[in-house]
Amino acid sequence: ACEVTLDPNSAHRNLKLSDNNKRVEVVNEQQSYLDHAERFDIFCQLLCSKDLTSRQYFEVEWSGKVDIAVAYRGIRRRGYSRNSRFGGNNQSWCLSCADYFYSVWHNNKEKTISLPSSSISNRVAVYVDHPAGILSFYRVSSDSLIHLHTFNTTFTEPLYPGFRVWSGSVSLCSK
């Protein structure tokens, strides 16, 4: 698994980082982050600080309702439009997770993933093979991986993991 850390400079002001930038939760009170060109101003999103350019794998634990994404660094940070929302544009791909529900998004198109309710878990694995254009999401359950969805595409830039937290939190798992 690769080391993934959250980038405080990109974090929306209602996102609170903790655990050495390995955990993010949505909070009501705005955090006193400095102004930064890379900060998301409308959607409660943030990116990670290190890019994915080869074959890499990471796991996250989530609660509430979250989007687990990869995006190009150039994704828009300002304004209320699909161009600045993970999965709403051709700059990002994401898996939306909520209790008993998964869906994937890219370029503002959604695909629902049907799973028996027994197969919901709060841990997701993300596998990126940048040169081969593969992005796969898996559900992690008692050390087995259940495939959720694979995007096959051509990545033209480095990818950055990102998260949108609607409610609850996301924690990066260290292996």
C-alpha positions as CSV (number, residue, x, y, z in Angstrom):
1,A,0.0,0.0,0.0
2,C,1.2,3.5,-0.7
3,E,1.5,6.2,1.9
4,V,-1.3,8.7,1.4
5,T,-1.7,12.0,3.3
6,L,-4.3,14.6,3.2
7,D,-3.4,18.1,1.9
8,P,-4.6,20.8,4.3
9,N,-4.1,23.5,1.6
10,S,-6.9,22.0,-0.4
11,A,-9.3,21.3,2.4
12,H,-12.7,23.1,2.5
13,R,-13.0,25.1,5.7
14,N,-15.7,22.8,7.2
15,L,-13.3,19.9,7.0
16,K,-11.2,19.1,10.1
17,L,-8.0,17.2,9.7
18,S,-6.5,15.0,12.5
19,D,-4.2,12.0,13.1
20,N,-1.2,13.6,11.2
21,N,-3.4,14.4,8.2
22,K,-4.6,10.8,8.0
23,R,-8.2,11.5,9.0
24,V,-10.8,14.1,7.9
25,E,-14.3,14.8,9.3
26,V,-16.9,17.3,8.4
27,V,-17.7,19.8,11.2
28,N,-20.1,22.8,11.6
29,E,-17.5,25.3,12.7
30,Q,-15.2,26.7,10.0
31,Q,-11.6,25.9,10.5
32,S,-9.1,28.8,10.5
33,Y,-7.2,27.7,7.4
34,L,-5.3,30.4,5.5
35,D,-6.5,31.4,2.1
36,H,-5.0,29.2,-0.6
37,A,-5.6,29.0,-4.3
38,E,-5.9,25.2,-4.0
39,R,-8.7,25.3,-1.4
40,F,-12.2,24.0,-2.3
41,D,-14.6,26.8,-1.5
42,I,-18.0,25.2,-2.0
43,F,-17.9,21.5,-1.8
44,C,-16.5,19.8,1.4
45,Q,-13.7,18.2,-0.5
46,L,-9.9,17.9,-0.3
47,L,-7.1,16.2,-2.2
48,C,-4.1,14.3,-1.0
49,S,-0.6,15.7,-1.2
50,K,1.1,13.0,-3.2
51,D,0.2,11.9,-6.7
52,L,-0.3,8.4,-8.1
53,T,1.7,7.9,-11.3
54,S,2.5,4.1,-11.3
55,R,0.7,1.1,-9.8
56,Q,-0.6,2.0,-6.4
57,Y,-3.1,0.8,-3.8
58,F,-4.5,2.4,-0.7
59,E,-7.4,1.7,1.7
60,V,-9.7,4.0,3.6
61,E,-12.3,3.6,6.3
62,W,-15.4,5.8,6.1
63,S,-18.5,6.6,8.1
64,G,-21.6,8.6,7.2
65,K,-21.7,9.5,3.5
66,V,-18.5,10.1,1.6
67,D,-17.1,10.2,-2.0
68,I,-13.7,8.5,-2.5
69,A,-12.1,10.0,-5.6
70,V,-9.1,10.3,-7.8
71,A,-8.6,13.6,-9.7
72,Y,-6.2,15.6,-11.8
73,R,-4.6,18.4,-9.8
74,G,-6.2,20.9,-12.2
75,I,-9.8,20.2,-11.1
76,R,-11.6,23.5,-10.3
77,R,-11.6,24.5,-6.7
78,R,-14.0,27.5,-6.9
79,G,-17.7,27.8,-7.5
80,Y,-20.8,25.7,-7.4
81,S,-20.6,23.6,-10.6
82,R,-20.0,20.1,-11.7
83,N,-16.5,21.2,-12.8
84,S,-15.5,21.5,-9.1
85,R,-17.3,18.4,-7.8
86,F,-15.6,15.0,-7.7
87,G,-17.1,12.8,-10.4
88,G,-18.9,15.7,-12.1
89,N,-16.4,16.2,-14.8
90,N,-13.7,14.6,-17.0
91,Q,-11.0,15.5,-14.4
92,S,-12.2,13.1,-11.7
93,W,-13.6,9.7,-10.9
94,C,-15.3,8.7,-7.7
95,L,-17.1,6.1,-5.6
96,S,-20.0,7.4,-3.5
97,C,-20.4,5.5,-0.3
98,A,-23.4,5.6,2.1
99,D,-25.0,2.9,4.2
100,Y,-26.3,0.1,2.0
101,F,-25.5,2.1,-1.2
102,Y,-22.6,2.5,-3.6
103,S,-22.4,4.3,-6.9
104,V,-19.6,5.5,-9.2
105,W,-19.4,8.8,-11.0
106,H,-17.3,10.2,-13.9
107,N,-18.1,13.1,-16.2
108,N,-21.4,13.7,-14.3
109,K,-22.7,10.2,-15.1
110,E,-23.7,7.9,-12.3
111,K,-23.8,4.1,-12.2
112,T,-25.4,2.4,-9.2
113,I,-23.7,-0.7,-7.8
114,S,-26.1,-3.3,-6.6
115,L,-24.9,-5.4,-3.6
116,P,-26.7,-7.4,-1.0
117,S,-26.9,-5.4,2.2
118,S,-24.7,-7.9,3.9
119,S,-21.9,-6.9,1.7
120,I,-21.7,-3.3,2.9
121,S,-18.5,-2.6,4.8
122,N,-17.0,0.7,5.9
123,R,-13.6,0.0,4.3
124,V,-12.7,0.6,0.7
125,A,-9.6,-0.2,-1.3
126,V,-8.5,1.8,-4.3
127,Y,-6.2,0.4,-6.9
128,V,-4.7,2.6,-9.6
129,D,-2.6,1.3,-12.6
130,H,-1.8,4.7,-14.1
131,P,0.1,3.5,-17.2
132,A,-2.6,0.9,-18.0
133,G,-5.5,3.3,-17.4
134,I,-7.1,1.2,-14.7
135,L,-8.9,2.5,-11.6
136,S,-10.6,-0.1,-9.4
137,F,-12.6,0.2,-6.2
138,Y,-13.1,-2.8,-3.8
139,R,-15.0,-3.4,-0.7
140,V,-12.7,-4.8,2.1
141,S,-14.3,-7.3,4.3
142,S,-12.5,-9.5,6.8
143,D,-9.3,-9.4,4.6
144,S,-11.0,-10.3,1.4
145,L,-11.6,-7.8,-1.5
146,I,-15.0,-7.7,-3.2
147,H,-14.8,-5.9,-6.6
148,L,-17.2,-2.9,-6.9
149,H,-16.2,-1.2,-10.1
150,T,-13.3,-0.7,-12.6
151,F,-12.9,2.4,-14.8
152,N,-10.8,1.7,-18.0
153,T,-9.5,4.9,-19.5
154,T,-6.4,6.8,-20.5
155,F,-4.9,8.9,-17.7
156,T,-3.2,12.0,-19.2
157,E,-1.9,13.5,-16.0
158,P,-0.9,12.3,-12.5
159,L,-3.8,11.4,-10.3
160,Y,-4.4,12.6,-6.7
161,P,-6.6,10.8,-4.2
162,G,-9.4,13.0,-3.0
163,F,-12.4,12.8,-0.7
164,R,-15.8,14.6,-0.3
165,V,-17.3,14.2,3.2
166,W,-21.0,14.9,3.2
167,S,-21.3,13.6,6.7
168,G,-19.1,11.6,9.0
169,S,-15.4,11.0,8.3
170,V,-12.7,9.3,6.2
171,S,-9.5,7.8,7.6
172,L,-6.5,6.6,5.6
173,C,-5.5,3.1,6.6
174,S,-1.8,2.4,7.1
175,K,-0.7,-1.0,6.1
